[in-house]
Amino acid sequence: MKKILSIFLFLSSILGASSAPLVKKQVKCTLGEYEVRDFSHLIGMEGFDNNLLKMHFTLYRGYVKNTNLLIRLLKSYAAEHQERDYPYQAIKRRFGWEFDGMRLHELYFGNLGGKKPLDHSSGLYRMIQRDFGSYENWKKDFIATGMMRGIGWSILYLDPKEDRLFNTWINEHDTGHLAGGDLILVMDVWEHAYMPQYGLNRAGYIDAFFKNIDWERAIDRFHNAVIRR
């Protein structure tokens, strides 16, 4: 128990404070570090308070910072041949949380800022109709997924192997994803995404989300997934 507690405190110290010293010596990442993407063009978006967006951007930057930090720590342990040490394993388990938190926020912000409806002639629209019966049926199901109790994400996934679409609930960042699936549309339904502005009115937030979907970006993701299969 003492060992587990010490690892927890170790992870909390390096992830919770930007100025916390690294326990291991830093090893340069030859592939370079992940960079924070700029989503400031979303400021002024209808239905989203600017302060809410700025706070959300700050939270996203934390995921990028911590992803890079864990990469450096893992490389440090590997360079010293300490891959079997408990701290290395604890950091390895934590990595998916930080990385997926970074990537899901990039996908979420990336599919916002649009004004045009989903093109009815697009392959994505046609597959939505095929798999859900109609666009309205899909939308109703996507919203119902996002309204589920708890924190998480509502994600439209494409199974490229069988060419099928699923609306999926992701609870924690790093659990519940469909193996081999492609993320087409991502909606953040953690409290920080809406409660500072909408309080408990999650439905109001989801309505604002739908008014700002960048469907062209979602179509691009769909087309890229189809090409890769």
mmCIF file of the C-alpha atoms, coordinates in Angstrom:
data_MODEL
# 
_entry.id   MODEL 
# 
loop_
_atom_site.group_PDB 
_atom_site.id 
_atom_site.type_symbol 
_atom_site.label_atom_id 
_atom_site.label_alt_id 
_atom_site.label_comp_id 
_atom_site.label_asym_id 
_atom_site.label_entity_id 
_atom_site.label_seq_id 
_atom_site.pdbx_PDB_ins_code 
_atom_site.Cartn_x 
_atom_site.Cartn_y 
_atom_site.Cartn_z 
_atom_site.occupancy 
_atom_site.B_iso_or_equiv 
_atom_site.pdbx_formal_charge 
_atom_site.auth_seq_id 
_atom_site.auth_comp_id 
_atom_site.auth_asym_id 
_atom_site.auth_atom_id 
_atom_site.pdbx_PDB_model_num 
ATOM 1   C CA . MET A 1 1   ? 0.000   0.000  0.000   1.00 0.00 ? 1   MET A CA 1 
ATOM 2   C CA . LYS A 1 2   ? 2.819   2.408  0.832   1.00 0.00 ? 2   LYS A CA 1 
ATOM 3   C CA . LYS A 1 3   ? 4.451   1.653  -2.530  1.00 0.00 ? 3   LYS A CA 1 
ATOM 4   C CA . ILE A 1 4   ? 1.228   2.351  -4.439  1.00 0.00 ? 4   ILE A CA 1 
ATOM 5   C CA . LEU A 1 5   ? 0.713   5.580  -2.489  1.00 0.00 ? 5   LEU A CA 1 
ATOM 6   C CA . SER A 1 6   ? 4.243   6.729  -3.282  1.00 0.00 ? 6   SER A CA 1 
ATOM 7   C CA . ILE A 1 7   ? 3.674   6.117  -7.011  1.00 0.00 ? 7   ILE A CA 1 
ATOM 8   C CA . PHE A 1 8   ? 0.403   8.026  -6.868  1.00 0.00 ? 8   PHE A CA 1 
ATOM 9   C CA . LEU A 1 9   ? 2.114   10.976 -5.220  1.00 0.00 ? 9   LEU A CA 1 
ATOM 10  C CA . PHE A 1 10  ? 4.923   10.774 -7.777  1.00 0.00 ? 10  PHE A CA 1 
ATOM 11  C CA . LEU A 1 11  ? 2.515   10.964 -10.720 1.00 0.00 ? 11  LEU A CA 1 
ATOM 12  C CA . SER A 1 12  ? 0.493   13.708 -9.059  1.00 0.00 ? 12  SER A CA 1 
ATOM 13  C CA . SER A 1 13  ? 3.596   15.816 -8.527  1.00 0.00 ? 13  SER A CA 1 
ATOM 14  C CA . ILE A 1 14  ? 4.900   15.602 -12.097 1.00 0.00 ? 14  ILE A CA 1 
ATOM 15  C CA . LEU A 1 15  ? 1.498   16.020 -13.758 1.00 0.00 ? 15  LEU A CA 1 
ATOM 16  C CA . GLY A 1 16  ? -0.041  18.526 -11.416 1.00 0.00 ? 16  GLY A CA 1 
ATOM 17  C CA . ALA A 1 17  ? 2.584   21.259 -11.377 1.00 0.00 ? 17  ALA A CA 1 
ATOM 18  C CA . SER A 1 18  ? 4.248   22.806 -14.411 1.00 0.00 ? 18  SER A CA 1 
ATOM 19  C CA . SER A 1 19  ? 7.389   23.611 -12.430 1.00 0.00 ? 19  SER A CA 1 
ATOM 20  C CA . ALA A 1 20  ? 7.754   20.198 -10.769 1.00 0.00 ? 20  ALA A CA 1 
ATOM 21  C CA . PRO A 1 21  ? 11.254  18.761 -11.200 1.00 0.00 ? 21  PRO A CA 1 
ATOM 22  C CA . LEU A 1 22  ? 11.650  15.506 -13.104 1.00 0.00 ? 22  LEU A CA 1 
ATOM 23  C CA . VAL A 1 23  ? 12.798  12.607 -11.026 1.00 0.00 ? 23  VAL A CA 1 
ATOM 24  C CA . LYS A 1 24  ? 14.612  11.066 -13.977 1.00 0.00 ? 24  LYS A CA 1 
ATOM 25  C CA . LYS A 1 25  ? 17.039  12.893 -16.215 1.00 0.00 ? 25  LYS A CA 1 
ATOM 26  C CA . GLN A 1 26  ? 15.434  14.091 -19.431 1.00 0.00 ? 26  GLN A CA 1 
ATOM 27  C CA . VAL A 1 27  ? 16.074  12.249 -22.664 1.00 0.00 ? 27  VAL A CA 1 
ATOM 28  C CA . LYS A 1 28  ? 15.549  14.146 -25.894 1.00 0.00 ? 28  LYS A CA 1 
ATOM 29  C CA . CYS A 1 29  ? 12.705  12.810 -28.014 1.00 0.00 ? 29  CYS A CA 1 
ATOM 30  C CA . THR A 1 30  ? 14.198  12.327 -31.465 1.00 0.00 ? 30  THR A CA 1 
ATOM 31  C CA . LEU A 1 31  ? 10.743  12.429 -33.081 1.00 0.00 ? 31  LEU A CA 1 
ATOM 32  C CA . GLY A 1 32  ? 9.992   15.824 -31.545 1.00 0.00 ? 32  GLY A CA 1 
ATOM 33  C CA . GLU A 1 33  ? 7.261   16.757 -29.102 1.00 0.00 ? 33  GLU A CA 1 
ATOM 34  C CA . TYR A 1 34  ? 3.573   17.210 -29.741 1.00 0.00 ? 34  TYR A CA 1 
ATOM 35  C CA . GLU A 1 35  ? 2.648   20.825 -30.332 1.00 0.00 ? 35  GLU A CA 1 
ATOM 36  C CA . VAL A 1 36  ? -0.367  22.703 -29.052 1.00 0.00 ? 36  VAL A CA 1 
ATOM 37  C CA . ARG A 1 37  ? -2.768  23.399 -31.889 1.00 0.00 ? 37  ARG A CA 1 
ATOM 38  C CA . ASP A 1 38  ? -4.350  26.812 -32.224 1.00 0.00 ? 38  ASP A CA 1 
ATOM 39  C CA . PHE A 1 39  ? -8.155  26.810 -32.108 1.00 0.00 ? 39  PHE A CA 1 
ATOM 40  C CA . SER A 1 40  ? -8.539  30.519 -31.363 1.00 0.00 ? 40  SER A CA 1 
ATOM 41  C CA . HIS A 1 41  ? -10.658 30.901 -34.519 1.00 0.00 ? 41  HIS A CA 1 
ATOM 42  C CA . LEU A 1 42  ? -13.508 29.412 -32.466 1.00 0.00 ? 42  LEU A CA 1 
ATOM 43  C CA . ILE A 1 43  ? -13.613 32.482 -30.212 1.00 0.00 ? 43  ILE A CA 1 
ATOM 44  C CA . GLY A 1 44  ? -16.903 34.251 -30.853 1.00 0.00 ? 44  GLY A CA 1 
ATOM 45  C CA . MET A 1 45  ? -18.682 31.040 -31.856 1.00 0.00 ? 45  MET A CA 1 
ATOM 46  C CA . GLU A 1 46  ? -22.442 31.277 -31.313 1.00 0.00 ? 46  GLU A CA 1 
ATOM 47  C CA . GLY A 1 47  ? -23.626 29.517 -28.184 1.00 0.00 ? 47  GLY A CA 1 
ATOM 48  C CA . PHE A 1 48  ? -20.147 29.229 -26.646 1.00 0.00 ? 48  PHE A CA 1 
ATOM 49  C CA . ASP A 1 49  ? -18.979 31.774 -24.097 1.00 0.00 ? 49  ASP A CA 1 
ATOM 50  C CA . ASN A 1 50  ? -15.483 33.053 -24.879 1.00 0.00 ? 50  ASN A CA 1 
ATOM 51  C CA . ASN A 1 51  ? -14.303 32.467 -21.314 1.00 0.00 ? 51  ASN A CA 1 
ATOM 52  C CA . LEU A 1 52  ? -15.562 28.894 -21.501 1.00 0.00 ? 52  LEU A CA 1 
ATOM 53  C CA . LEU A 1 53  ? -13.599 28.287 -24.696 1.00 0.00 ? 53  LEU A CA 1 
ATOM 54  C CA . LYS A 1 54  ? -10.430 29.878 -23.301 1.00 0.00 ? 54  LYS A CA 1 
ATOM 55  C CA . MET A 1 55  ? -10.661 27.726 -20.176 1.00 0.00 ? 55  MET A CA 1 
ATOM 56  C CA . HIS A 1 56  ? -11.180 24.650 -22.353 1.00 0.00 ? 56  HIS A CA 1 
ATOM 57  C CA . PHE A 1 57  ? -8.137  25.537 -24.484 1.00 0.00 ? 57  PHE A CA 1 
ATOM 58  C CA . THR A 1 58  ? -6.061  25.809 -21.298 1.00 0.00 ? 58  THR A CA 1 
ATOM 59  C CA . LEU A 1 59  ? -7.191  22.360 -20.195 1.00 0.00 ? 59  LEU A CA 1 
ATOM 60  C CA . TYR A 1 60  ? -6.274  20.970 -23.633 1.00 0.00 ? 60  TYR A CA 1 
ATOM 61  C CA . ARG A 1 61  ? -2.797  22.507 -23.409 1.00 0.00 ? 61  ARG A CA 1 
ATOM 62  C CA . GLY A 1 62  ? -2.339  20.612 -20.144 1.00 0.00 ? 62  GLY A CA 1 
ATOM 63  C CA . TYR A 1 63  ? -2.924  17.312 -21.917 1.00 0.00 ? 63  TYR A CA 1 
ATOM 64  C CA . VAL A 1 64  ? -0.327  18.182 -24.550 1.00 0.00 ? 64  VAL A CA 1 
ATOM 65  C CA . LYS A 1 65  ? 2.193   19.185 -21.877 1.00 0.00 ? 65  LYS A CA 1 
ATOM 66  C CA . ASN A 1 66  ? 1.637   16.027 -19.865 1.00 0.00 ? 66  ASN A CA 1 
ATOM 67  C CA . THR A 1 67  ? 1.795   13.787 -22.942 1.00 0.00 ? 67  THR A CA 1 
ATOM 68  C CA . ASN A 1 68  ? 5.215   15.191 -23.781 1.00 0.00 ? 68  ASN A CA 1 
ATOM 69  C CA . LEU A 1 69  ? 6.314   14.900 -20.158 1.00 0.00 ? 69  LEU A CA 1 
ATOM 70  C CA . LEU A 1 70  ? 5.376   11.224 -19.938 1.00 0.00 ? 70  LEU A CA 1 
ATOM 71  C CA . ILE A 1 71  ? 7.147   10.472 -23.219 1.00 0.00 ? 71  ILE A CA 1 
ATOM 72  C CA . ARG A 1 72  ? 10.341  11.968 -21.805 1.00 0.00 ? 72  ARG A CA 1 
ATOM 73  C CA . LEU A 1 73  ? 9.990   10.040 -18.555 1.00 0.00 ? 73  LEU A CA 1 
ATOM 74  C CA . LEU A 1 74  ? 9.368   6.749  -20.349 1.00 0.00 ? 74  LEU A CA 1 
ATOM 75  C CA . LYS A 1 75  ? 12.428  7.304  -22.514 1.00 0.00 ? 75  LYS A CA 1 
ATOM 76  C CA . SER A 1 76  ? 14.474  8.062  -19.419 1.00 0.00 ? 76  SER A CA 1 
ATOM 77  C CA . TYR A 1 77  ? 13.512  4.799  -17.746 1.00 0.00 ? 77  TYR A CA 1 
ATOM 78  C CA . ALA A 1 78  ? 14.102  2.860  -20.967 1.00 0.00 ? 78  ALA A CA 1 
ATOM 79  C CA . ALA A 1 79  ? 17.541  4.440  -21.404 1.00 0.00 ? 79  ALA A CA 1 
ATOM 80  C CA . GLU A 1 80  ? 18.463  3.228  -17.919 1.00 0.00 ? 80  GLU A CA 1 
ATOM 81  C CA . HIS A 1 81  ? 16.980  -0.242 -18.586 1.00 0.00 ? 81  HIS A CA 1 
ATOM 82  C CA . GLN A 1 82  ? 14.394  0.182  -15.860 1.00 0.00 ? 82  GLN A CA 1 
ATOM 83  C CA . GLU A 1 83  ? 11.339  -0.846 -17.853 1.00 0.00 ? 83  GLU A CA 1 
ATOM 84  C CA . ARG A 1 84  ? 10.368  -3.407 -15.201 1.00 0.00 ? 84  ARG A CA 1 
ATOM 85  C CA . ASP A 1 85  ? 10.342  -0.848 -12.390 1.00 0.00 ? 85  ASP A CA 1 
ATOM 86  C CA . TYR A 1 86  ? 6.941   -0.009 -10.936 1.00 0.00 ? 86  TYR A CA 1 
ATOM 87  C CA . PRO A 1 87  ? 7.191   3.754  -11.667 1.00 0.00 ? 87  PRO A CA 1 
ATOM 88  C CA . TYR A 1 88  ? 7.781   2.994  -15.362 1.00 0.00 ? 88  TYR A CA 1 
ATOM 89  C CA . GLN A 1 89  ? 4.710   0.746  -15.434 1.00 0.00 ? 89  GLN A CA 1 
ATOM 90  C CA . ALA A 1 90  ? 2.591   3.331  -13.620 1.00 0.00 ? 90  ALA A CA 1 
ATOM 91  C CA . ILE A 1 91  ? 3.589   6.018  -16.107 1.00 0.00 ? 91  ILE A CA 1 
ATOM 92  C CA . LYS A 1 92  ? 2.910   3.640  -18.989 1.00 0.00 ? 92  LYS A CA 1 
ATOM 93  C CA . ARG A 1 93  ? -0.611  3.046  -17.687 1.00 0.00 ? 93  ARG A CA 1 
ATOM 94  C CA . ARG A 1 94  ? -1.180  6.789  -17.357 1.00 0.00 ? 94  ARG A CA 1 
ATOM 95  C CA . PHE A 1 95  ? 0.032   7.586  -20.873 1.00 0.00 ? 95  PHE A CA 1 
ATOM 96  C CA . GLY A 1 96  ? -3.198  6.599  -22.646 1.00 0.00 ? 96  GLY A CA 1 
ATOM 97  C CA . TRP A 1 97  ? -5.202  8.959  -20.448 1.00 0.00 ? 97  TRP A CA 1 
ATOM 98  C CA . GLU A 1 98  ? -3.058  11.994 -21.291 1.00 0.00 ? 98  GLU A CA 1 
ATOM 99  C CA . PHE A 1 99  ? -2.588  11.135 -24.981 1.00 0.00 ? 99  PHE A CA 1 
ATOM 100 C CA . ASP A 1 100 ? -6.268  10.400 -25.612 1.00 0.00 ? 100 ASP A CA 1 
ATOM 101 C CA . GLY A 1 101 ? -7.236  13.527 -23.684 1.00 0.00 ? 101 GLY A CA 1 
ATOM 102 C CA . MET A 1 102 ? -5.006  15.510 -26.040 1.00 0.00 ? 102 MET A CA 1 
ATOM 103 C CA . ARG A 1 103 ? -6.227  13.848 -29.212 1.00 0.00 ? 103 ARG A CA 1 
ATOM 104 C CA . LEU A 1 104 ? -9.940  13.824 -28.377 1.00 0.00 ? 104 LEU A CA 1 
ATOM 105 C CA . HIS A 1 105 ? -9.856  17.549 -27.630 1.00 0.00 ? 105 HIS A CA 1 
ATOM 106 C CA . GLU A 1 106 ? -8.128  18.192 -30.962 1.00 0.00 ? 106 GLU A CA 1 
ATOM 107 C CA . LEU A 1 107 ? -10.809 16.214 -32.777 1.00 0.00 ? 107 LEU A CA 1 
ATOM 108 C CA . TYR A 1 108 ? -13.561 17.961 -30.802 1.00 0.00 ? 108 TYR A CA 1 
ATOM 109 C CA . PHE A 1 109 ? -12.308 21.490 -31.453 1.00 0.00 ? 109 PHE A CA 1 
ATOM 110 C CA . GLY A 1 110 ? -11.490 20.460 -35.012 1.00 0.00 ? 110 GLY A CA 1 
ATOM 111 C CA . ASN A 1 111 ? -15.104 19.567 -35.831 1.00 0.00 ? 111 ASN A CA 1 
ATOM 112 C CA . LEU A 1 112 ? -16.458 22.880 -34.520 1.00 0.00 ? 112 LEU A CA 1 
ATOM 113 C CA . GLY A 1 113 ? -16.753 26.253 -36.211 1.00 0.00 ? 113 GLY A CA 1 
ATOM 114 C CA . GLY A 1 114 ? -18.948 25.271 -39.150 1.00 0.00 ? 114 GLY A CA 1 
ATOM 115 C CA . LYS A 1 115 ? -22.255 26.718 -40.288 1.00 0.00 ? 115 LYS A CA 1 
ATOM 116 C CA . LYS A 1 116 ? -23.342 24.527 -43.189 1.00 0.00 ? 116 LYS A CA 1 
ATOM 117 C CA . PRO A 1 117 ? -25.554 21.453 -42.738 1.00 0.00 ? 117 PRO A CA 1 
ATOM 118 C CA . LEU A 1 118 ? -24.339 17.998 -43.672 1.00 0.00 ? 118 LEU A CA 1 
ATOM 119 C CA . ASP A 1 119 ? -24.240 17.669 -47.474 1.00 0.00 ? 119 ASP A CA 1 
ATOM 120 C CA . HIS A 1 120 ? -26.997 15.247 -48.484 1.00 0.00 ? 120 HIS A CA 1 
ATOM 121 C CA . SER A 1 121 ? -24.950 14.068 -51.450 1.00 0.00 ? 121 SER A CA 1 
ATOM 122 C CA . SER A 1 122 ? -21.979 13.077 -49.309 1.00 0.00 ? 122 SER A CA 1 
ATOM 123 C CA . GLY A 1 123 ? -21.024 9.488  -48.610 1.00 0.00 ? 123 GLY A CA 1 
ATOM 124 C CA . LEU A 1 124 ? -21.247 10.180 -44.873 1.00 0.00 ? 124 LEU A CA 1 
ATOM 125 C CA . TYR A 1 125 ? -24.864 11.324 -45.147 1.00 0.00 ? 125 TYR A CA 1 
ATOM 126 C CA . ARG A 1 126 ? -25.799 8.302  -47.255 1.00 0.00 ? 126 ARG A CA 1 
ATOM 127 C CA . MET A 1 127 ? -24.194 5.901  -44.769 1.00 0.00 ? 127 MET A CA 1 
ATOM 128 C CA . ILE A 1 128 ? -25.963 7.625  -41.863 1.00 0.00 ? 128 ILE A CA 1 
ATOM 129 C CA . GLN A 1 129 ? -29.266 7.116  -43.659 1.00 0.00 ? 129 GLN A CA 1 
ATOM 130 C CA . ARG A 1 130 ? -28.450 3.479  -44.363 1.00 0.00 ? 130 ARG A CA 1 
ATOM 131 C CA . ASP A 1 131 ? -27.301 2.593  -40.836 1.00 0.00 ? 131 ASP A CA 1 
ATOM 132 C CA . PHE A 1 132 ? -29.794 4.672  -38.828 1.00 0.00 ? 132 PHE A CA 1 
ATOM 133 C CA . GLY A 1 133 ? -32.748 4.909  -41.190 1.00 0.00 ? 133 GLY A CA 1 
ATOM 134 C CA . SER A 1 134 ? -32.525 8.693  -41.441 1.00 0.00 ? 134 SER A CA 1 
ATOM 135 C CA . TYR A 1 135 ? -30.366 11.621 -40.422 1.00 0.00 ? 135 TYR A CA 1 
ATOM 136 C CA . GLU A 1 136 ? -32.917 12.559 -37.766 1.00 0.00 ? 136 GLU A CA 1 
ATOM 137 C CA . ASN A 1 137 ? -32.749 9.067  -36.278 1.00 0.00 ? 137 ASN A CA 1 
ATOM 138 C CA . TRP A 1 138 ? -28.968 9.319  -36.122 1.00 0.00 ? 138 TRP A CA 1 
ATOM 139 C CA . LYS A 1 139 ? -29.108 12.781 -34.544 1.00 0.00 ? 139 LYS A CA 1 
ATOM 140 C CA . LYS A 1 140 ? -31.621 11.619 -31.939 1.00 0.00 ? 140 LYS A CA 1 
ATOM 141 C CA . ASP A 1 141 ? -29.385 8.673  -31.038 1.00 0.00 ? 141 ASP A CA 1 
ATOM 142 C CA . PHE A 1 142 ? -26.209 10.795 -30.944 1.00 0.00 ? 142 PHE A CA 1 
ATOM 143 C CA . ILE A 1 143 ? -27.905 13.273 -28.604 1.00 0.00 ? 143 ILE A CA 1 
ATOM 144 C CA . ALA A 1 144 ? -29.256 10.463 -26.417 1.00 0.00 ? 144 ALA A CA 1 
ATOM 145 C CA . THR A 1 145 ? -25.730 9.098  -26.184 1.00 0.00 ? 145 THR A CA 1 
ATOM 146 C CA . GLY A 1 146 ? -24.431 12.515 -25.142 1.00 0.00 ? 146 GLY A CA 1 
ATOM 147 C CA . MET A 1 147 ? -27.210 12.856 -22.546 1.00 0.00 ? 147 MET A CA 1 
ATOM 148 C CA . MET A 1 148 ? -26.234 9.667  -20.714 1.00 0.00 ? 148 MET A CA 1 
ATOM 149 C CA . ARG A 1 149 ? -25.528 10.165 -17.028 1.00 0.00 ? 149 ARG A CA 1 
ATOM 150 C CA . GLY A 1 150 ? -21.889 10.656 -16.179 1.00 0.00 ? 150 GLY A CA 1 
ATOM 151 C CA . ILE A 1 151 ? -18.855 12.236 -17.767 1.00 0.00 ? 151 ILE A CA 1 
ATOM 152 C CA . GLY A 1 152 ? -17.494 11.295 -21.143 1.00 0.00 ? 152 GLY A CA 1 
ATOM 153 C CA . TRP A 1 153 ? -17.672 11.740 -24.895 1.00 0.00 ? 153 TRP A CA 1 
ATOM 154 C CA . SER A 1 154 ? -20.255 11.056 -27.579 1.00 0.00 ? 154 SER A CA 1 
ATOM 155 C CA . ILE A 1 155 ? -18.457 9.849  -30.709 1.00 0.00 ? 155 ILE A CA 1 
ATOM 156 C CA . LEU A 1 156 ? -19.606 8.816  -34.174 1.00 0.00 ? 156 LEU A CA 1 
ATOM 157 C CA . TYR A 1 157 ? -17.355 5.922  -35.115 1.00 0.00 ? 157 TYR A CA 1 
ATOM 158 C CA . LEU A 1 158 ? -16.846 4.230  -38.454 1.00 0.00 ? 158 LEU A CA 1 
ATOM 159 C CA . ASP A 1 159 ? -15.931 0.554  -38.457 1.00 0.00 ? 159 ASP A CA 1 
ATOM 160 C CA . PRO A 1 160 ? -13.907 0.574  -41.707 1.00 0.00 ? 160 PRO A CA 1 
ATOM 161 C CA . LYS A 1 161 ? -13.710 -3.204 -41.842 1.00 0.00 ? 161 LYS A CA 1 
ATOM 162 C CA . GLU A 1 162 ? -17.463 -3.659 -42.141 1.00 0.00 ? 162 GLU A CA 1 
ATOM 163 C CA . ASP A 1 163 ? -18.439 -0.134 -43.279 1.00 0.00 ? 163 ASP A CA 1 
ATOM 164 C CA . ARG A 1 164 ? -20.747 0.504  -40.342 1.00 0.00 ? 164 ARG A CA 1 
ATOM 165 C CA . LEU A 1 165 ? -21.379 3.593  -38.238 1.00 0.00 ? 165 LEU A CA 1 
ATOM 166 C CA . PHE A 1 166 ? -21.874 3.564  -34.471 1.00 0.00 ? 166 PHE A CA 1 
ATOM 167 C CA . ASN A 1 167 ? -22.681 6.274  -31.946 1.00 0.00 ? 167 ASN A CA 1 
ATOM 168 C CA . THR A 1 168 ? -20.433 5.391  -29.035 1.00 0.00 ? 168 THR A CA 1 
ATOM 169 C CA . TRP A 1 169 ? -20.166 6.505  -25.422 1.00 0.00 ? 169 TRP A CA 1 
ATOM 170 C CA . ILE A 1 170 ? -16.611 6.916  -24.175 1.00 0.00 ? 170 ILE A CA 1 
ATOM 171 C CA . ASN A 1 171 ? -16.469 7.180  -20.408 1.00 0.00 ? 171 ASN A CA 1 
ATOM 172 C CA . GLU A 1 172 ? -12.819 7.864  -19.572 1.00 0.00 ? 172 GLU A CA 1 
ATOM 173 C CA . HIS A 1 173 ? -10.543 9.188  -22.321 1.00 0.00 ? 173 HIS A CA 1 
ATOM 174 C CA . ASP A 1 174 ? -8.704  5.896  -22.646 1.00 0.00 ? 174 ASP A CA 1 
ATOM 175 C CA . THR A 1 175 ? -11.461 3.310  -22.280 1.00 0.00 ? 175 THR A CA 1 
ATOM 176 C CA . GLY A 1 176 ? -14.345 2.186  -24.462 1.00 0.00 ? 176 GLY A CA 1 
ATOM 177 C CA . HIS A 1 177 ? -12.919 3.033  -27.878 1.00 0.00 ? 177 HIS A CA 1 
ATOM 178 C CA . LEU A 1 178 ? -13.794 0.732  -30.777 1.00 0.00 ? 178 LEU A CA 1 
ATOM 179 C CA . ALA A 1 179 ? -10.652 -1.136 -31.822 1.00 0.00 ? 179 ALA A CA 1 
ATOM 180 C CA . GLY A 1 180 ? -9.712  -0.254 -35.396 1.00 0.00 ? 180 GLY A CA 1 
ATOM 181 C CA . GLY A 1 181 ? -12.497 2.321  -35.601 1.00 0.00 ? 181 GLY A CA 1 
ATOM 182 C CA . ASP A 1 182 ? -12.212 5.801  -37.102 1.00 0.00 ? 182 ASP A CA 1 
ATOM 183 C CA . LEU A 1 183 ? -13.529 8.814  -35.193 1.00 0.00 ? 183 LEU A CA 1 
ATOM 184 C CA . ILE A 1 184 ? -15.770 10.881 -37.459 1.00 0.00 ? 184 ILE A CA 1 
ATOM 185 C CA . LEU A 1 185 ? -17.498 13.293 -35.068 1.00 0.00 ? 185 LEU A CA 1 
ATOM 186 C CA . VAL A 1 186 ? -16.514 13.997 -31.456 1.00 0.00 ? 186 VAL A CA 1 
ATOM 187 C CA . MET A 1 187 ? -18.546 15.799 -28.785 1.00 0.00 ? 187 MET A CA 1 
ATOM 188 C CA . ASP A 1 188 ? -17.098 16.520 -25.349 1.00 0.00 ? 188 ASP A CA 1 
ATOM 189 C CA . VAL A 1 189 ? -19.649 16.030 -22.578 1.00 0.00 ? 189 VAL A CA 1 
ATOM 190 C CA . TRP A 1 190 ? -17.384 16.373 -19.575 1.00 0.00 ? 190 TRP A CA 1 
ATOM 191 C CA . GLU A 1 191 ? -18.622 19.035 -17.144 1.00 0.00 ? 191 GLU A CA 1 
ATOM 192 C CA . HIS A 1 192 ? -15.899 21.516 -18.063 1.00 0.00 ? 192 HIS A CA 1 
ATOM 193 C CA . ALA A 1 193 ? -17.190 21.599 -21.656 1.00 0.00 ? 193 ALA A CA 1 
ATOM 194 C CA . TYR A 1 194 ? -20.527 23.143 -20.706 1.00 0.00 ? 194 TYR A CA 1 
ATOM 195 C CA . MET A 1 195 ? -21.282 23.608 -16.987 1.00 0.00 ? 195 MET A CA 1 
ATOM 196 C CA . PRO A 1 196 ? -19.488 26.970 -16.522 1.00 0.00 ? 196 PRO A CA 1 
ATOM 197 C CA . GLN A 1 197 ? -21.963 28.366 -19.062 1.00 0.00 ? 197 GLN A CA 1 
ATOM 198 C CA . TYR A 1 198 ? -24.956 26.030 -19.144 1.00 0.00 ? 198 TYR A CA 1 
ATOM 199 C CA . GLY A 1 199 ? -24.967 24.621 -15.617 1.00 0.00 ? 199 GLY A CA 1 
ATOM 200 C CA . LEU A 1 200 ? -26.984 21.399 -15.600 1.00 0.00 ? 200 LEU A CA 1 
ATOM 201 C CA . ASN A 1 201 ? -28.603 22.212 -18.958 1.00 0.00 ? 201 ASN A CA 1 
ATOM 202 C CA . ARG A 1 202 ? -26.550 19.743 -20.973 1.00 0.00 ? 202 ARG A CA 1 
ATOM 203 C CA . ALA A 1 203 ? -29.262 19.664 -23.656 1.00 0.00 ? 203 ALA A CA 1 
ATOM 204 C CA . GLY A 1 204 ? -28.740 23.384 -24.283 1.00 0.00 ? 204 GLY A CA 1 
ATOM 205 C CA . TYR A 1 205 ? -25.025 22.812 -24.761 1.00 0.00 ? 205 TYR A CA 1 
ATOM 206 C CA . ILE A 1 206 ? -25.628 19.922 -27.164 1.00 0.00 ? 206 ILE A CA 1 
ATOM 207 C CA . ASP A 1 207 ? -27.998 22.113 -29.174 1.00 0.00 ? 207 ASP A CA 1 
ATOM 208 C CA . ALA A 1 208 ? -25.245 24.750 -29.445 1.00 0.00 ? 208 ALA A CA 1 
ATOM 209 C CA . PHE A 1 209 ? -22.784 22.034 -30.478 1.00 0.00 ? 209 PHE A CA 1 
ATOM 210 C CA . PHE A 1 210 ? -25.018 20.931 -33.352 1.00 0.00 ? 210 PHE A CA 1 
ATOM 211 C CA . LYS A 1 211 ? -25.401 24.511 -34.566 1.00 0.00 ? 211 LYS A CA 1 
ATOM 212 C CA . ASN A 1 212 ? -21.608 24.759 -34.927 1.00 0.00 ? 212 ASN A CA 1 
ATOM 213 C CA . ILE A 1 213 ? -20.571 21.373 -36.353 1.00 0.00 ? 213 ILE A CA 1 
ATOM 214 C CA . ASP A 1 214 ? -18.034 21.650 -39.148 1.00 0.00 ? 214 ASP A CA 1 
ATOM 215 C CA . TRP A 1 215 ? -19.527 18.924 -41.321 1.00 0.00 ? 215 TRP A CA 1 
ATOM 216 C CA . GLU A 1 216 ? -16.902 19.417 -44.018 1.00 0.00 ? 216 GLU A CA 1 
ATOM 217 C CA . ARG A 1 217 ? -14.260 18.317 -41.493 1.00 0.00 ? 217 ARG A CA 1 
ATOM 218 C CA . ALA A 1 218 ? -16.345 15.279 -40.542 1.00 0.00 ? 218 ALA A CA 1 
ATOM 219 C CA . ILE A 1 219 ? -16.741 14.380 -44.222 1.00 0.00 ? 219 ILE A CA 1 
ATOM 220 C CA . ASP A 1 220 ? -12.975 14.658 -44.704 1.00 0.00 ? 220 ASP A CA 1 
ATOM 221 C CA . ARG A 1 221 ? -12.401 12.253 -41.810 1.00 0.00 ? 221 ARG A CA 1 
ATOM 222 C CA . PHE A 1 222 ? -14.946 9.861  -43.282 1.00 0.00 ? 222 PHE A CA 1 
ATOM 223 C CA . HIS A 1 223 ? -13.382 9.984  -46.750 1.00 0.00 ? 223 HIS A CA 1 
ATOM 224 C CA . ASN A 1 224 ? -9.872  9.484  -45.351 1.00 0.00 ? 224 ASN A CA 1 
ATOM 225 C CA . ALA A 1 225 ? -11.060 6.476  -43.368 1.00 0.00 ? 225 ALA A CA 1 
ATOM 226 C CA . VAL A 1 226 ? -12.671 4.947  -46.449 1.00 0.00 ? 226 VAL A CA 1 
ATOM 227 C CA . ILE A 1 227 ? -9.507  5.490  -48.505 1.00 0.00 ? 227 ILE A CA 1 
ATOM 228 C CA . ARG A 1 228 ? -7.293  3.845  -45.864 1.00 0.00 ? 228 ARG A CA 1 
ATOM 229 C CA . ARG A 1 229 ? -9.278  0.652  -45.597 1.00 0.00 ? 229 ARG A CA 1 
# 
